[in-house]
Amino acid sequence: MSFFSFIPGITILSFLTTHVYPLWKTGLVLHDWDVAEVSIWLFYWCFFAVFQAFENYLLWAFVDWIPVYPEGRWLVFLWLLHPDSFGLGVAWTVFQDNYAQHDAGIQRKIATVMGTTLPDTQETLGAKSAEMKKVD
């Protein structure tokens, strides 16, 4: 609870925005099982988990003293999830573009560390990346 909050009930609005709406949308997407949409909502839940960990373990002492932090947090998640702006799609595209160029190297390093060989890693990842780009 922040001491510098201007919107009454911002905690409830934030909970609805960050938990309830994404859970409902994830359920709808899983029911239809659209791979591209499932990937985007999986990305949201991973982003949310990292954000929560960062907020709870690193910022816990400062969050109460940052002016209008709850409102700013709510606006960021509203931007991520609102159907008109759908910042989550923008964030997913940026992540996917940056990750795709390093994906084969990451997979090779994982295979090396685990002591396994993945002879078709490059071809498989290239095919999956091309398939994902077609879906977008």
C-alpha positions, 0 to 999 in steps of 0.5 A: 500500500502506497502512501502517495496514491491518488486513486481510491481502490487502485489496489483492486483496479491493479489486481483486476488488470494484472490478474483477473483479465489476463487469466480470463484471456489466457483461458479463452486462448487455451480453449481455442489453442491458437499457438501465436496467442498462447505464446503471447500470453505465456510471455505475459505470465513470464513478464509478470512473474519477473516483474513481481519478483523484481518488485517484491525482492528488490523494490519492496522497501521503496515502493511505498515511498515512490509517489504515485507508484500504484497508478504508474504500475496500473497504467503500465499494465493497462497499456500492456493489456488494453485491446486498443494499444496491446503493448504486450504484442509490441513487447512480444514482437521486440522480444521475439526479434531480439531472441530469434537471432540468438536462439541457435547459439543458446540452444547449442550452449545448452546442449554442450552443457548438458553433454548431449548433441543436437545435430538438427538444432539449427534446422529445427529452430530455423523451421520453428522460427519461420513457422512463427513468423508466418503465424504473425 
